[in-house]
Amino acid sequence: MSPAPFTLKEKLLDPGSAVLLYGTTPPRSGTADDAMAVVAAKLAARVRDLTIDGVVVYDIQDESGRTQLERPFEFTGTTDPREYSRLLTMHTGKPTITYKCVGDMDEAAWLDWLTETAREYGAGCVSIVGRPTSGVRYPLALSTAIRLASMHPAGFTIGGVVIAERHTKERSESARLLAKAIAGCRYFISQTVYYADATERLLGDYVADCQRAGVQPRRIVLTFAPAGRAKTITFLKWLGVHIPLETETAILTAGDPIARSIEICRDNLRRILDHDYVRQIPLGFNVESVSINRDEIDASVDLFRALDGVMTESLGRT
């Protein structure tokens, strides 16, 4: 008899396993239940033949206060990520990771949300996101939110966000990962990667910092997204993703810009995995589409397969 397959929680916590995810956003706020079911069914059909371990469902926030740049796409609210996560599990048969921005919640409201999430939605993996606007005092510190969630009797597996671009001499993202792990984060999912150098530098420093602290590195899942249009690239940059000018030019001047973006993501993952730190850090990848255009959405499937091939070549697939 073959052994039972890993659950998503087990894979996230197993340093010997790669974790492959597919990220999506919930439908717009006000979407009728039947229409939301149609959207979920379409996503299930899209990922049916992919070797995904789970689906990431984002909690979309209006981040206009984070930057002075004009938002390329108008912000629209979405349905509750927990509701869409539950629906996607029904349609795909795959577990989900539900994102949550703690926003203006205080401790009591946060504990109520956690209890409701476990009781009403059965969510097991929750990624906690900080606020989009810095320099503002909020009623609940992110570290406290992580700690409370990790200690909740529902037994959540708590994750956090990692952003390689903010790992600088002045501000260590590696130190932030260590602090979040102490608070209770068991894994991290990155911002979209289009600049391999920053990720390579962060992962190398993270391993060194973990060794000095005498702790095991947490899993890091690297996110990639196809981008074949100037507006899509502009939106990624608005979100804080660093896309070098030569990379942007290479994509937009290519005969097939979307295919070129997939090649660049594939090559970036190959570069990132070509280091000794892969033997210390449990890794994985997550493919998302930030576009509303059908060809870029469809390209996420091609990107997933390309990255799956790189992961298998470099680390094996377990």
N, C-alpha and C positions, 0 to 999 in steps of 0.2 A: 504494500500500500504506500502510495506517495505521501510525503508529509503535507500537512495543511498549509495553504499559502499564508504568507505574512499579511497581517493587517497593516493599514497605513501607519498606525501608531508604532507598531513593531518595527516597520521598515525605517521610519524616521529615527528611531532610537537605536537601531542596529548599525554599528559602524562598518559592518561588512557588506552592507547593501547599498546599492545606488537607488535614488528616489527620483522618479520621473513624473512631472506634473504638467497639467494643462490649465492655464489661467483664463478666467472670463469675468465679465461684469454682469450684474443682474439687469434685467429689463428696466425700462424707464418706470418711474413712479406712476402709479395709476393704471398700469397694464392689467387688463382683465385676466382672471385665472386661466381661462381657456387659451388666451393668446400667449400667456407665459408658458403654458404647457407645450404649445407649438414650438416656441423658442428653445425650450429645453430638449425637445425631441430632435430638433435640427442639430443642436450641439452634440447630442448623443450619437447621431448618425455620423457626424464629422469625425469623432474620436473613436468610433467603434473598433477600427482596425489598428489603433495605436496602442503601444505597450505602456499605457499610463498607469500609475499607481493611485492617482487621485486627481481631483479637480479643485483648483483654487478659485474661490469666489471673493472678489474684492469688495471692499466698502468704499464707495466713491464719495469723496468730499470735495467741496468747492475750495480749491487751494489758491484762490486769487490773492489772499493776504500774504502768501509766501513769496511772491515776486512782483516786481513792477511791470513785467512784460505782459503784453496783451494775450489773453487766452485764445489760442487758434480755433478751438471748438467751444461753442456755448455750453456752459455747465447745465446739466439736467439731473435732477435727483433720480434715485433708483428705488426699486422695491427692496424690502428687507433682505440683506444677503443670506440671513438664516433661512428664510422661506425658499429662496432660490436654491440654496445648498440642499435642502431637503428634497426639493423637486428633482434636482440633477441626480441625486443618489438613486431616486426611483427610476429615472430614465436611463442612466448609464450603468447602474449597478456598481458604481465606484464611490468610495468615501470622499469626503470633501474636507478642505481646510477653509474655514470661514474667517475672513478678515473683520476686524472691528476697530474703529477709531473711537477712543474713549471720550473725545470731545469735551463737553462741559459737564459731564457727569461728576457727581461727588461719590464718596465711597458707598453710601447706601444705595444709590441708583445703580452703581456698577455691580454690586453684589446681587441686586434684584435682576439685572440683565443676565448675569451668569446663571442664576438659578432658573430663570425662564428659558434660557438657551438650552440647558440640559434637560429640563422637564418637557418643554413643548416642541423642541426641534431635534433633540438627540445629538447635538453637535459634539464631537469628541476632540477635534483639533481646531484651535482658535489662534490666529495670528493677531497680535495687538499692535496697533499703529499709533504713533505719536501724532501730535497736532500739527497741521500744516503751517501754522503761524508761530514763529519763534518769538521770544522776548515777551510773551504774554503769560501772566500767572493764572494757572488753572486750579480748580478745586481739588483735583486728584493727580498726583504725580504719576508719570508713566511707570516708574519703578514700583510704586505701590500697586498700581493696577495689575502689573505682571505678577507681583507677589501674591496678591489676593486671588487672582485667577488660578495660579499654580497650586494654591492651598485649598481651593474649593473642593468640597466633598464629592463633586461630580467626577473628579479625576481627569480634568482636561489636560491635553498635551498642548502646551503653550509655545507659540513661536513669536518671532519678532522680525523686524526689517533690518537689512544691512545695506548701506550705501557706500560703495567703495570711493566715490568721488569726494566724500567728505573726510577721508583718511589723509590727514596732512600733518606736518610737523607741529602745527598749532593745535590740532584737534584730532585725537586718535580714535578712529572708528574701532580699532582692535580693542582698546580699553572699554569702549561702549559695549562691545560684544561680551567681554568678560563680566561687566557689571550686570548686563541683562541676564546672563546665564546664572549669576548668583541670585538674582531676583526670582528666576524660575523658568527662563526660556530654554527650551530643549532643542530648538532648531531656528534657523534664520533663512528668509527668502530675500534675495537681492532685488534691488532696483534693476531695470533693464540694462544689460551690458552691451555697450558699443565701443568701449575703450578698454582693451584687455590689460594694458599696463597698470591701471589703477587697481584692478582686481588681483592681478599677480602680486603687486606690492602689498596689498592688504592681507592676502592669504599667507604670504611669507611671514609678515610681522605678527599675524595672529598665532601662528604655530609657535613662533619664538616666545611670544608673551604667555601663551598657555604653558609652555615648558618652564618658564621662569616662575609661574604661579603654581606649578604642580597640579594642573587640571587637564582634563581631556577636552579637546576642541569639540564644540557642538557642530551638528550638521549645518552645512551651508548649501542652499539650493540657488543656483544661478539662473536668472531670468533673461530670456532672449525674445525678441519680437521682430517680425518682418516689417520693413518700411521701404516702400517703393515710390513714395510721393513726397514732394517738398513739404506739403502741409503736414503729413504724418511725421516727418523728421522734425519739423518745427515744434510740433506738439510734444514729441519726446524730449526735446531740448527744454521746452517750457516746464516739463515735469522734473527737470533737474538732471536728465541724462546727458553725459558728455559725449558728443559725437564729433570727433576731429574733422576739421575742414576737408582733409584729404579723403576721409571715409565718406562724408556727405557727397563730395564731388564724384567719387568713384561710383556711388549708387546712382546719382541723378543723371550722369552722362552715359551710363551703360545702355546697351541695346535693350536689355531686360532688367530694369531697375530692381524689381522684386527678387528676381533670381540672384542678382548681385548681392543684395542685402543678406540673403540666405547664405551665400558663399562666405561673406564677411563674418557672419555670426558663427558659422561652422569653423572657420579658421581661428576666430577668437577663442572658442571653446578649446580647440586643439592646443593653442598656445597656453591657455590657462592650466590645462591638465599636464603640460610638459614640465613639471616641477616636482621636487622631492616632497613638497607638502601634501601631495595627493595621498601619501601613505599615512599621514596623520589626521587629515580632516575628512570626515565623511561628507561626500559631495552629492550633487544631483543637479538636474536642470528643470526649469519651468518655462514653457512656451506660452506666450500670450499674444493677443492682437489688440493694439490700441486704436485700430482704424475702424471706420464705419463702411469702408469700401469692400465689396465682396471679394475682389481678387486678393487683397491683402489678408483678409480673414481666411480665405481658402489656403493661402500660402503658409499659414501657421502649421498646417498638417505637413507640408513639405519640409518646413523648418524642423519640426519635431523629428521626422524620420532622419534628416541629415544629422542632427545632434545625437540621436540615439545611436547612429552608426559610429560617431566619434567616441561616445561614451563606451561603447562595446569594445572598440579598438584599444582605447587607453586603459580602461579599468575592468572591463568585463561587465556583464549584466547579471546581477543576482537578485 
